[in-house]
Amino acid sequence: MYTQLPKMGRVNLIIVCTILTLFVASAALSKMGASLPMLLGLSSTGFFSGKIWTLLTYALIPHSLMSAIFDALIFWFIGSELESIWSTKRYGQFLLTTVIGAGVIFLGIGLIFFSGSSLASYPLTGPGGVAAAMCVVYGILFPERTMYFFVFPVKAKWFVAILVGISLYQGIFSPGGLLAWAQLGAMLSGVLWMVGVAKHKFNLPKSPGPQVPHLGKTRRKVNKNSHLHIVEDPSEYIDEDDDDKTPPTYH
């Protein structure tokens, strides 16, 4: 269990409230014969007929109650930690990148491989792709932390491998694989965004002297502001007593 509940940041609070509100609104409108997913969900036929706003709004409408609850918990637990270590601005950029990236790949794969099929008009909805992308980058940042695949504890790096493998299998072999490619697109977009930010952050000028800050509180502060352990060796930026030996775990 997660022994200390993280404080939900402003961005995640707004997102979670929006997701739950739209889920209730969608359920209520469906009783009156209206469809909120058809209005705000992303599909090839809708987007290319002028509904360009759906490239953003599709991620705010969960397609089921369990999806709404599960994704809200991901935003609360993992999203809150990412927001705290990246800053609100950078976390917002990450979310925007994954939402648009997933949507673009969804549209592209749909046009290339599913043109003319019923899937071209089926709307993509839900923040599941963004939630999956958060799990992937969390596993990259903290590969040795413990997460739970159903009831089985696994290291975060293996959790990510399982998640990607399942999405690839669904994308290749499932009849509705187009939706899985949207999730893969979100994962890829999130990782590419993080790589780009990390390269920019750690692009230090060459000099004959040492380029890494002195060990101690200063280094810990740098690490806290730029927690992107994918370009430089993390051991160069983390204090010896900050080794994640007793980290939080997620179900």
Buried (B, 14 or more C-beta within 10 A) or exposed (E): EEEEEBEBBEBBBEBBEBBBEBBEEBEEBEEEEEEBBBBBBBBBEBBEEEBEEBBBBBBBBBBEEEBBBBBBBBBBBBBBBBBBBBBEEBBBBBBBBBBBBBBBBBBEBBEEEBEEEEBBEBBBBBBBBBBBBBBBBBBBBBBEBBBEEEEEEBBBBEBBBEBBEBBBEBBEEEEEBBBBBBBBBBBBBBBEBBBEBBEEBBEEEEEEEEEEBEEEEEBBEBBEEBBBBBBBEBEBBBEEEEEBEEEBBBE
